[in-house]
Amino acid sequence: MQPPLLTRRSFCAASAVVVGSAITPPTAEEAAESVPFQLKYILGSCMYGYQYIGEILPEVRKTGATALDVWPKVHGNQREQLTDLGEEKFAAMLKQHEVTLGCLTQYKLGPFGLQDEMRLAQRFGCRTIVTGGRGSVGLKGTDLKAGVQDFIEKMKPHLEVAEETGVTIAIENHGNNLIESPDSLKWLAELRPSKHLGIAFAPYHLPQDADLLGRLIETLGDSIAVFYAWQHGMGCHEKLPKEQELLQMPGRGDLDFAPLLAALKQMKYSGWTEIFMHPVPRGIPILETVSAVTAEINRSRVYLDQLLNDA
């Protein structure tokens, strides 16, 4: 028996089905998968010392960032400048330079004194505040877990305000704090009662073991709200020649950031990445001129982006 002849009409209909299926637009998930993973950079105002914020804002986009992390004294004084300028003028300056307020860093206020700062953040659409974790220092084992549990219990009224204002309080693993060790970070991530309590992950304050840091990032997962691209180098508490001080920057010191970036890429990290270091003394820019600071940040960004492409 001969197969039926393919008429012109049936051929056109079949062709339309094939063509139509070929041009079906991708789903949102498929579209997201096709976009190469990139870090979401934020610029720390304190990298420029006490420089006028109006001189820093034009640099934000130059560093590949879209947002500014505003620091107060002693590291910077841009938070005080915000108050002096007034919210309306500062908002206009942000808009002029197509920059958002991405983060407010507030160690001095601590985790239990952020209510007013969270409401300020809400008015600017800022979703992140970084501070330290107050509590006993040097705890280990079950004592450490209990200390983290106690800290979280004390945080609950403040997390209610965080949820109301849409802010994530990110606790940095800062030296001489309750939250300073890998284990303390793991307990914080595991026990946190709300997505509005997160981690500001600072490699500087942790063992300079790249593989350990990469595994720790994998464990902490989406609890990380801020990733400081920052290594220990030769430290930041004694005055050193500038070349030695700059060893805190990615691509200069000995820490291989490749395992860290591979972990961030694997988890599709969506929080902020802040290229960072501390100068000595605090309050001075990391280099003498605004343009030199920006160039140094970009030097590290090129290093990070290359590692990310290779991951």
C-alpha positions as CSV (number, residue, x, y, z in Angstrom):
1,M,0.0,0.0,0.0
2,Q,1.4,3.4,-1.0
3,P,1.7,6.1,1.7
4,P,-0.7,9.0,1.2
5,L,0.5,11.8,-0.9
6,L,1.5,14.9,1.0
7,T,-0.6,17.8,-0.3
8,R,0.6,21.4,-0.5
9,R,-1.9,22.3,2.3
10,S,-0.8,19.5,4.7
11,F,2.9,20.3,3.9
12,C,2.4,23.9,4.9
13,A,0.5,23.0,8.1
14,A,3.2,20.6,9.1
15,S,5.9,23.1,8.4
16,A,4.1,25.7,10.5
17,V,4.1,23.3,13.5
18,V,7.8,22.7,13.1
19,V,8.6,26.4,12.7
20,G,6.3,27.4,15.6
21,S,8.0,24.9,17.9
22,A,11.4,26.2,16.9
23,I,10.6,29.8,17.9
24,T,8.8,29.1,21.2
25,P,10.3,31.5,23.6
26,P,12.4,30.1,26.5
27,T,10.9,29.9,30.0
28,A,12.1,32.3,32.6
29,E,14.1,29.5,34.2
30,E,15.8,28.7,30.8
31,A,16.5,32.3,30.2
32,A,18.1,32.7,33.6
33,E,20.2,29.6,33.0
34,S,21.6,31.1,29.8
35,V,22.9,34.3,31.5
36,P,26.5,33.9,32.7
37,F,26.8,34.2,36.5
38,Q,28.1,37.5,37.6
39,L,28.9,39.0,41.0
40,K,26.8,41.9,42.2
41,Y,29.3,44.4,43.2
42,I,28.8,47.1,45.8
43,L,31.3,49.9,46.6
44,G,32.4,50.6,50.2
45,S,32.5,54.4,50.8
46,C,35.3,54.0,53.5
47,M,37.7,52.8,50.8
48,Y,38.0,56.6,50.0
49,G,38.4,57.6,53.7
50,Y,36.6,60.8,54.6
51,Q,36.3,61.9,51.0
52,Y,33.1,63.9,50.2
53,I,30.4,61.6,49.1
54,G,29.7,63.7,46.0
55,E,33.2,62.8,44.8
56,I,32.7,59.0,45.5
57,L,29.3,58.6,43.8
58,P,30.8,59.1,40.3
59,E,33.2,56.3,41.0
60,V,30.6,53.6,41.8
61,R,29.8,52.7,38.2
62,K,33.4,52.9,37.3
63,T,34.2,50.0,39.7
64,G,31.5,47.8,38.1
65,A,29.2,48.4,41.1
66,T,25.6,49.6,41.1
67,A,25.3,50.5,44.8
68,L,27.1,52.2,47.6
69,D,27.8,50.8,51.1
70,V,27.8,53.9,53.4
71,W,30.2,53.8,56.3
72,P,30.3,56.0,59.4
73,K,33.3,57.2,61.5
74,V,36.0,56.1,62.1
75,H,36.4,54.1,58.9
76,G,34.6,56.7,56.8
77,N,32.3,59.6,57.5
78,Q,29.8,59.3,54.7
79,R,27.0,58.2,57.0
80,E,27.5,61.5,58.9
81,Q,27.6,63.3,55.6
82,L,24.2,61.8,54.7
83,T,22.7,63.3,57.8
84,D,24.3,66.7,57.1
85,L,23.1,66.7,53.4
86,G,19.6,65.6,54.3
87,E,17.8,62.6,52.8
88,E,16.2,64.5,50.0
89,K,19.5,65.9,48.7
90,F,21.3,62.6,49.1
91,A,18.5,60.8,47.2
92,A,18.9,63.3,44.4
93,M,22.6,62.7,44.3
94,L,22.1,58.9,44.1
95,K,19.6,59.4,41.2
96,Q,21.9,61.7,39.3
97,H,24.7,59.0,39.3
98,E,22.3,56.1,38.7
99,V,23.4,54.5,42.0
100,T,21.4,53.0,44.8
101,L,22.0,52.9,48.5
102,G,22.7,49.1,48.8
103,C,24.0,48.8,52.4
104,L,24.5,50.7,55.6
105,T,27.4,49.5,57.8
106,Q,26.9,50.2,61.5
107,Y,29.2,48.5,64.0
108,K,28.9,51.2,66.5
109,L,25.1,50.9,66.8
110,G,25.4,47.1,67.2
111,P,22.8,44.5,66.3
112,F,20.4,45.8,69.0
113,G,20.5,49.5,68.1
114,L,19.4,49.5,64.5
115,Q,15.7,50.3,64.6
116,D,16.1,53.9,63.4
117,E,18.7,52.9,60.8
118,M,16.4,50.2,59.4
119,R,13.7,52.8,58.9
120,L,16.2,55.1,57.2
121,A,17.2,52.1,55.0
122,Q,13.5,51.5,54.1
123,R,13.1,55.1,53.0
124,F,15.9,54.6,50.5
125,G,15.0,51.1,49.4
126,C,18.2,49.8,51.0
127,R,17.9,46.1,51.9
128,T,21.1,45.4,53.9
129,I,22.6,46.6,57.1
130,V,26.0,45.1,58.4
131,T,26.9,45.0,62.0
132,G,28.8,42.7,64.4
133,G,27.5,39.9,66.6
134,R,27.5,40.8,70.3
135,G,28.0,38.2,72.9
136,S,30.7,36.2,74.8
137,V,34.0,35.7,73.0
138,G,36.0,32.5,72.7
139,L,33.2,30.0,73.2
140,K,33.4,26.5,71.7
141,G,31.3,23.4,71.4
142,T,28.0,23.4,73.1
143,D,28.8,26.7,74.9
144,L,29.2,28.3,71.5
145,K,25.8,26.9,70.2
146,A,24.1,28.1,73.4
147,G,25.7,31.6,72.9
148,V,24.5,31.8,69.4
149,Q,21.0,30.7,70.4
150,D,21.0,33.4,73.2
151,F,22.1,36.0,70.6
152,I,19.3,35.0,68.2
153,E,16.7,35.1,71.0
154,K,17.8,38.7,71.8
155,M,17.6,39.6,68.1
156,K,14.0,38.5,67.6
157,P,12.4,41.9,68.4
158,H,14.8,43.5,66.1
159,L,14.1,41.0,63.3
160,E,10.5,42.0,63.5
161,V,11.5,45.5,62.5
162,A,13.8,44.0,59.9
163,E,10.9,42.1,58.4
164,E,8.6,45.1,58.5
165,T,11.2,47.3,56.7
166,G,12.5,44.7,54.3
167,V,16.0,44.9,55.7
168,T,18.4,42.0,56.2
169,I,20.7,42.4,59.2
170,A,24.0,40.8,58.1
171,I,26.3,39.8,60.9
172,E,30.0,40.0,60.1
173,N,32.4,37.3,61.4
174,H,34.4,40.1,63.0
175,G,37.4,39.3,65.4
176,N,36.7,39.4,69.1
177,N,33.0,38.9,68.6
178,L,30.6,36.0,69.4
179,I,30.3,35.4,65.6
180,E,33.9,35.1,64.5
181,S,34.7,31.4,63.8
182,P,33.5,29.0,61.2
183,D,31.5,27.1,63.8
184,S,29.8,30.2,65.0
185,L,28.8,31.1,61.4
186,K,27.4,27.6,60.9
187,W,25.3,27.8,64.0
188,L,24.0,31.3,63.0
189,A,23.0,30.0,59.6
190,E,21.4,26.9,61.0
191,L,19.5,28.5,63.9
192,R,18.4,31.8,62.3
193,P,14.6,32.1,62.6
194,S,14.3,34.5,59.7
195,K,15.8,35.2,56.3
196,H,16.2,38.8,57.5
197,L,19.1,37.6,59.7
198,G,22.1,36.9,57.5
199,I,25.9,36.8,57.3
200,A,28.5,39.3,56.1
201,F,31.2,36.8,55.2
202,A,34.7,38.2,55.8
203,P,37.6,35.8,54.8
204,Y,40.1,38.2,56.4
205,H,39.0,37.1,59.9
206,L,39.0,33.3,59.1
207,P,41.8,30.8,58.5
208,Q,43.5,31.6,55.1
209,D,42.8,28.2,53.7
210,A,41.1,28.6,50.3
211,D,39.5,25.1,50.3
212,L,38.2,25.5,53.8
213,L,36.7,28.9,52.9
214,G,35.1,27.5,49.8
215,R,33.5,24.6,51.7
216,L,32.3,27.0,54.4
217,I,30.6,29.2,51.8
218,E,28.8,26.1,50.4
219,T,27.6,25.2,53.9
220,L,26.4,28.7,54.7
221,G,24.6,29.0,51.4
222,D,21.9,31.6,51.1
223,S,22.5,32.9,54.6
224,I,25.4,35.0,53.1
225,A,24.1,38.5,52.3
226,V,27.5,40.2,51.8
227,F,30.7,38.7,50.6
228,Y,33.8,40.7,51.4
229,A,36.5,40.1,48.8
230,W,39.1,40.6,51.4
231,Q,42.1,38.6,52.6
232,H,44.4,38.9,55.6
233,G,47.6,39.6,53.8
234,M,49.9,41.1,56.4
235,G,47.0,42.5,58.5
236,C,45.5,45.9,59.1
237,H,46.4,46.9,62.6
238,E,50.1,48.1,62.2
239,K,51.3,50.7,59.8
240,L,53.0,49.0,56.9
241,P,54.5,50.1,53.6
242,K,51.6,50.6,51.2
243,E,52.6,47.6,49.0
244,Q,52.3,45.3,52.1
245,E,49.1,46.9,53.3
246,L,47.5,46.3,49.9
247,L,48.1,42.6,50.3
248,Q,44.6,42.5,51.8
249,M,43.2,43.1,48.3
250,P,42.2,40.1,46.1
251,G,44.9,39.2,43.6
252,R,47.7,40.7,45.7
253,G,48.0,38.5,48.8
254,D,48.5,34.8,49.0
255,L,44.9,33.7,49.3
256,D,43.6,31.9,46.1
257,F,40.0,33.1,45.7
258,A,39.3,30.5,43.1
259,P,37.6,28.0,45.5
260,L,35.6,30.8,47.1
261,L,34.3,32.0,43.7
262,A,33.6,28.5,42.5
263,A,31.4,28.0,45.6
264,L,29.6,31.3,45.0
265,K,29.0,30.4,41.4
266,Q,27.7,27.0,42.2
267,M,25.1,28.3,44.6
268,K,24.2,31.2,42.3
269,Y,25.0,33.7,45.0
270,S,22.8,36.8,44.7
271,G,24.1,38.9,47.6
272,W,26.5,41.8,47.5
273,T,30.2,41.4,46.8
274,E,32.4,44.2,48.3
275,I,36.1,44.5,47.3
276,F,37.6,45.6,50.6
277,M,40.5,46.3,52.8
278,H,41.4,48.4,55.9
279,P,44.0,51.1,55.7
280,V,46.1,52.2,58.7
281,P,45.2,54.5,60.3
282,R,41.4,54.2,59.8
283,G,39.7,57.1,58.1
284,I,42.3,57.6,55.4
285,P,41.7,56.4,51.8
286,I,43.5,53.2,50.8
287,L,45.5,55.3,48.2
288,E,46.1,59.0,48.0
289,T,43.7,60.0,45.2
290,V,40.2,59.1,44.2
291,S,41.3,57.8,40.8
292,A,44.0,55.6,42.4
293,V,41.5,54.0,44.8
294,T,39.1,53.3,41.9
295,A,41.9,51.8,39.8
296,E,43.0,49.5,42.7
297,I,39.5,48.2,43.2
298,N,39.2,47.6,39.5
299,R,42.5,45.7,39.6
300,S,41.0,43.3,42.1
301,R,37.7,43.1,40.1
302,V,39.6,42.0,37.0
303,Y,41.3,39.2,39.1
304,L,38.0,38.1,40.5
305,D,36.1,38.1,37.3
306,Q,38.8,36.1,35.5
307,L,38.6,33.4,38.2
308,L,34.9,33.4,38.0
309,N,35.0,32.9,34.2
310,D,37.4,30.0,34.8
311,A,35.3,28.4,37.5
